[in-house]
Amino acid sequence: MTKKELRKKYKELRNDLSFDVIEDLSLQIANQALKLPIWNFENYHVFLTIHEHKEVQTDYLLHILNGKDKNVIVSKSDFETRTMNHVLLTDNVTIKKNEWNIPEPQNGFSVADNQIDVVFVPLLAYDVFGNRVGYGKGFYDLFLSKCKPNVVKIGFSFFNPEPVISNVFSEDIRLDYCITPTNTIKF
């Protein structure tokens, strides 16, 4: 299937999930994350959940990272340049939804792309090769292309992988792992 077809399919699949089910599945995904060999790093980039899109809830992951005393980094999107500006998430950072309902930091200490060790990547769909389908704006591919070469890229999905995404581009950056409620897939 093409990215466009997969976006439509997985938006519908997520839409069919209740918020209670999403909460349960998100907790299972966070627990699966604990099994990954990633906990010796310091700087973890986490996307903040867009509840209106029924994304995986990252609150559980944020609690884990805080409990492990890790640096959590979140981003604000610049829709003109399709870039993301990253800040260290601390108690003093104010989070506010933008016009697309994306929760974003309004202040905070800047963090450079190349300082990030692990990136938890939002997605709609992915395939068995680690290719992902996002919302189609290219924010994460551009961001990941600026990270250090060995940055660990981890997707979260309520669903299993597709056999193949038919229209993958050379600038698309593949995941290293994808975590589902019952499994962790290494690519």
C-alpha positions as CSV (number, residue, x, y, z in Angstrom):
1,M,0.0,0.0,0.0
2,T,1.0,3.6,-0.5
3,K,1.6,6.1,2.3
4,K,-1.6,7.9,1.4
5,E,-3.6,4.6,1.6
6,L,-1.9,3.7,4.9
7,R,-2.6,7.1,6.4
8,K,-6.3,6.7,5.7
9,K,-6.4,3.1,6.9
10,Y,-4.6,3.7,10.2
11,K,-6.4,6.9,11.0
12,E,-9.7,4.9,10.7
13,L,-8.3,2.0,12.8
14,R,-7.2,4.4,15.5
15,N,-10.5,6.3,15.4
16,D,-12.3,3.0,16.2
17,L,-10.3,2.7,19.5
18,S,-11.9,4.0,22.7
19,F,-9.9,6.3,24.9
20,D,-9.9,3.6,27.6
21,V,-8.4,1.0,25.2
22,I,-5.8,3.6,24.1
23,E,-4.8,4.2,27.7
24,D,-4.5,0.4,28.3
25,L,-2.5,-0.2,25.1
26,S,-0.3,2.8,25.8
27,L,0.6,1.5,29.2
28,Q,1.5,-1.9,27.7
29,I,3.7,-0.1,25.1
30,A,5.5,1.8,27.9
31,N,6.1,-1.5,29.7
32,Q,7.5,-3.1,26.5
33,A,9.9,-0.1,26.2
34,L,11.5,-1.1,29.6
35,K,12.8,-4.3,27.9
36,L,14.8,-2.3,25.3
37,P,18.6,-2.0,25.7
38,I,18.4,1.8,25.6
39,W,18.5,2.8,29.3
40,N,22.2,3.7,29.5
41,F,21.7,6.9,27.5
42,E,21.0,10.4,28.9
43,N,19.0,12.4,26.4
44,Y,15.6,11.1,25.2
45,H,13.3,13.0,22.7
46,V,9.7,12.2,23.3
47,F,6.7,13.4,21.2
48,L,3.8,14.8,23.2
49,T,0.6,13.0,22.4
50,I,-2.1,14.6,20.2
51,H,-5.1,13.1,21.9
52,E,-7.4,14.3,19.2
53,H,-5.5,12.0,16.8
54,K,-5.8,9.0,19.2
55,E,-2.0,8.7,19.3
56,V,-0.1,6.4,21.7
57,Q,-0.1,8.2,25.1
58,T,3.5,9.0,26.0
59,D,2.6,10.1,29.6
60,Y,3.6,6.6,30.8
61,L,6.9,6.8,29.1
62,L,7.5,10.3,30.5
63,H,7.0,8.8,34.0
64,I,9.5,6.0,33.3
65,L,12.1,8.5,32.0
66,N,11.6,10.8,35.0
67,G,11.9,7.8,37.4
68,K,15.2,6.9,35.7
69,D,16.4,10.5,36.0
70,K,16.9,10.9,32.3
71,N,16.9,14.2,30.3
72,V,13.6,14.5,28.4
73,I,13.5,16.6,25.3
74,V,10.3,17.9,23.6
75,S,9.9,20.0,20.5
76,K,8.0,22.9,19.0
77,S,7.3,22.7,15.2
78,D,8.0,25.5,12.8
79,F,5.6,25.0,10.0
80,E,7.3,27.5,7.6
81,T,10.6,25.7,7.7
82,R,9.3,22.2,8.6
83,T,11.9,22.1,11.4
84,M,11.6,21.4,15.1
85,N,13.1,23.3,17.9
86,H,13.9,21.2,21.0
87,V,13.9,22.0,24.6
88,L,14.7,20.2,27.8
89,L,11.5,19.4,29.6
90,T,11.6,20.6,33.2
91,D,9.0,21.7,35.8
92,N,9.4,25.3,34.5
93,V,8.4,24.5,30.9
94,T,4.9,25.6,29.9
95,I,3.2,23.3,27.4
96,K,0.4,24.7,25.2
97,K,-1.4,23.2,22.2
98,N,-0.9,24.9,18.9
99,E,-3.6,25.4,16.2
100,W,-3.2,21.7,15.1
101,N,-3.6,20.5,18.7
102,I,0.1,19.6,19.0
103,P,1.2,20.1,22.6
104,E,4.4,22.2,22.4
105,P,6.8,23.8,24.9
106,Q,6.5,27.6,25.1
107,N,9.9,28.1,26.8
108,G,12.9,26.2,28.0
109,F,16.6,25.5,27.5
110,S,17.4,24.7,23.9
111,V,18.9,21.3,22.9
112,A,20.7,20.6,19.6
113,D,19.7,17.8,17.4
114,N,23.1,16.1,17.8
115,Q,22.8,16.0,21.6
116,I,19.8,13.6,21.5
117,D,20.6,9.9,22.0
118,V,17.1,8.3,21.6
119,V,14.1,9.5,19.7
120,F,10.6,8.1,20.2
121,V,8.9,8.7,16.9
122,P,5.2,9.2,16.3
123,L,3.7,7.2,13.3
124,L,0.5,6.1,11.7
125,A,1.9,2.9,10.1
126,Y,5.2,1.1,9.5
127,D,6.4,-1.9,7.6
128,V,8.5,-5.0,8.4
129,F,11.6,-3.1,7.2
130,G,11.3,-0.2,9.7
131,N,9.9,2.3,7.2
132,R,7.2,4.5,8.7
133,V,4.3,6.6,7.6
134,G,3.8,9.8,9.6
135,Y,1.4,12.7,8.9
136,G,3.1,13.6,5.6
137,K,4.9,16.8,6.5
138,G,8.4,15.4,6.8
139,F,9.2,17.0,10.2
140,Y,10.7,13.8,11.7
141,D,12.7,12.8,8.7
142,L,14.3,16.2,8.5
143,F,14.9,16.2,12.3
144,L,16.4,12.6,12.3
145,S,18.7,13.5,9.4
146,K,20.3,16.1,11.6
147,C,20.8,13.8,14.6
148,K,24.0,11.9,15.2
149,P,24.3,8.7,13.0
150,N,23.8,6.3,15.9
151,V,20.7,7.9,17.4
152,V,18.2,5.2,18.3
153,K,14.9,5.6,16.6
154,I,11.9,4.0,18.2
155,G,8.3,4.0,16.9
156,F,5.1,3.2,18.9
157,S,2.1,1.5,17.3
158,F,-1.1,-0.1,18.5
159,F,-0.9,-2.3,15.4
160,N,1.4,-4.9,13.7
161,P,3.6,-3.9,10.7
162,E,2.5,-3.8,7.1
163,P,4.4,-6.1,4.7
164,V,5.7,-3.2,2.7
165,I,5.2,0.5,2.1
166,S,5.2,0.8,-1.6
167,N,6.4,4.4,-2.0
168,V,9.4,4.9,0.3
169,F,11.7,7.7,-0.6
170,S,15.5,8.0,-0.2
171,E,15.1,10.8,2.4
172,D,12.8,8.6,4.6
173,I,14.6,7.5,7.7
174,R,13.9,4.0,9.0
175,L,13.2,3.0,12.6
176,D,15.5,0.9,14.7
177,Y,12.6,-0.5,16.7
178,C,8.9,-0.4,16.9
179,I,7.0,-1.2,20.1
180,T,3.5,-2.6,20.1
181,P,1.5,-3.5,23.2
182,T,2.7,-7.2,22.9
183,N,5.9,-7.0,21.0
184,T,9.1,-5.1,20.2
185,I,10.3,-5.4,16.6
186,K,14.0,-4.8,15.9
187,F,14.8,-3.8,12.3
